[in-house]
Amino acid sequence: MRWRRTFRAFHRDIGYAVSALLLAYAISGLAVNHMEDWNPNYSFHERAIELGALPVGDYQSMQDFVVAKLKLDKARVKGHFMETQTQFRVFLENAEEVRVDIRDGRGKFKQIKTRPGLYEINALHLNSVKGLWTWVADLFALMLLILVFTGIFMMKGSRGIEGRGKWFLAGGLLVPLFFIWFVVL
């Protein structure tokens, strides 16, 4: 039958076309499946700092001193807080912060950095990008459906859906059905 040859050609060519996206989705899927163990998008770093004694006075002056010493952009500052009688904190955007002892200016600067590559593919996988990317992701999903359909029906006989293929298909279907029935419901 000629349609099997056509299915094989579609399956092969679409498989090549989606392989890069499959790789990106697989890497991202592994990363986001373990979010309770680590943050796949960001890494957190603390570095020791020594600024010198902070100026005596109001908290705004102390914040300005910290910002100037660390050469931070003032627009990144979200606020400050006197945690104890000697510990001063300056909060920055993206959950970064500076914690210093006002007596000697020693403390920690907690910085957050995106994980290069992984942050971007996670944004695509989770569709944080929206807009045009939604259409690309929908096209990708349609291509995966074509891969499924052509994969199921391109082989004939004992190696196809009429033979051992039906058992592999049934086994593959049982996995999500099991989790839906026993975990989700």
C-alpha positions in Angstrom: 0.0 0.0 0.0 1.3 3.4 -1.0 -0.1 5.2 2.1 2.4 3.3 4.3 5.3 4.6 2.3 3.8 8.1 2.6 3.4 7.6 6.3 7.1 6.6 6.6 8.2 9.7 4.7 6.0 12.0 6.8 7.2 10.3 10.0 10.8 10.6 9.0 10.7 14.2 7.8 8.5 15.5 10.7 10.8 13.6 13.1 13.8 15.5 11.8 11.9 18.8 11.9 10.8 18.4 15.6 14.0 16.8 16.9 15.5 20.1 18.3 12.3 21.0 20.0 12.0 17.5 21.4 15.5 17.8 22.8 14.7 21.2 24.4 11.4 20.0 25.8 13.0 16.8 27.2 15.8 18.7 28.9 13.3 21.3 30.3 10.9 18.5 31.4 13.7 16.8 33.4 14.6 20.1 35.0 11.1 21.3 36.0 10.1 17.8 37.2 12.5 18.2 40.1 11.8 21.8 41.2 11.4 20.6 44.8 15.1 19.6 44.7 16.6 22.7 42.9 15.6 25.8 41.0 16.0 25.0 37.3 15.8 28.7 36.3 18.1 30.5 38.9 21.2 29.9 40.9 21.7 31.6 44.2 25.1 32.9 45.3 26.2 34.7 48.5 29.4 36.6 48.6 31.0 38.2 51.6 31.3 41.9 51.6 33.1 44.5 53.7 31.8 48.1 53.4 33.0 49.7 56.5 30.9 51.1 59.3 27.5 52.4 58.1 26.7 56.0 58.8 24.9 56.7 62.1 21.5 58.2 61.4 18.4 57.3 59.5 17.8 54.1 57.6 17.7 55.9 54.3 21.2 57.2 54.7 22.4 53.6 55.6 20.7 52.3 52.5 22.2 55.0 50.3 25.7 54.1 51.8 25.3 50.4 51.0 24.0 51.2 47.4 26.9 53.6 46.8 29.6 51.2 48.2 28.4 48.3 46.1 27.8 50.5 43.0 24.2 49.3 42.7 21.6 50.9 40.5 19.2 52.8 42.8 16.3 51.7 40.6 16.9 48.1 41.7 16.4 48.9 45.4 13.0 47.8 46.7 13.4 48.7 50.4 15.3 48.2 53.6 14.8 46.8 57.1 16.6 46.9 60.4 16.5 43.2 61.2 18.1 43.5 64.7 19.9 46.3 66.5 23.0 45.6 64.4 21.8 43.8 61.2 20.6 46.0 58.3 19.1 44.6 55.1 18.6 46.2 51.8 16.2 44.4 49.4 16.7 44.5 45.7 14.6 43.4 42.8 14.5 39.7 41.9 14.7 38.7 45.6 18.4 39.7 45.8 19.4 41.3 49.1 22.3 42.7 51.1 22.7 42.0 54.8 25.3 43.9 56.7 26.4 44.6 60.3 26.1 48.3 60.8 29.1 48.4 63.1 31.7 47.2 60.7 29.9 46.8 57.4 30.6 43.1 57.1 27.9 41.0 55.6 26.6 39.0 52.7 25.3 40.0 49.3 22.8 37.4 48.0 22.6 37.4 44.2 20.5 35.5 41.9 21.5 34.6 38.3 19.6 32.8 35.6 21.0 29.4 34.5 22.2 30.1 31.0 20.3 28.0 28.4 18.1 26.2 30.9 16.2 29.4 31.8 15.4 30.1 28.2 14.2 26.6 27.3 12.2 26.4 30.4 10.5 29.7 29.4 9.6 28.1 26.0 8.5 24.8 27.6 6.2 26.5 30.1 5.1 29.1 27.5 6.0 32.1 29.5 6.8 33.8 26.3 3.2 33.7 24.9 2.3 35.5 21.7 3.9 34.0 18.6 5.5 31.2 20.6 2.0 29.8 21.4 1.5 29.2 17.7 4.9 27.6 17.4 4.1 25.3 20.4 0.7 24.5 18.9 2.3 23.6 15.5 4.8 21.4 17.4 2.0 19.6 19.2 0.2 19.0 15.9 3.5 17.6 14.4 3.7 15.3 17.4 0.2 14.1 16.8 1.2 13.4 13.2 4.2 11.4 14.4 1.9 9.4 16.7 -0.6 8.6 14.0 2.0 7.8 11.3 4.0 5.8 13.8 1.1 3.6 14.8 0.0 2.8 11.2 3.1 2.8 9.1 4.2 -0.8 9.9 2.1 -3.8 8.7 1.7 -7.4 9.8 3.2 -8.8 13.0 5.4 -5.7 13.6 2.5 -3.3 13.1 -0.6 -2.4 15.0 -2.3 -5.7 14.1 0.6 -7.6 15.7 2.9 -6.7 18.6 2.3 -3.0 18.1 -1.1 -3.2 19.8 0.5 -4.5 22.9 3.1 -1.7 23.0 0.3 0.8 22.4 -1.8 -0.7 25.2 1.2 -0.7 27.5 1.9 3.0 26.7 -1.7 3.9 27.3 -1.8 2.1 30.7 0.9 4.3 32.2 -1.0 7.6 32.1 -4.3 5.9 32.8 -2.8 4.3 35.9 -1.6 7.7 37.2 -4.9 9.4 36.3 -6.9 6.7 38.1 -4.7 6.2 41.2 -3.0 9.5 41.7 -5.0 12.3 40.1 -8.5 11.1 41.0 
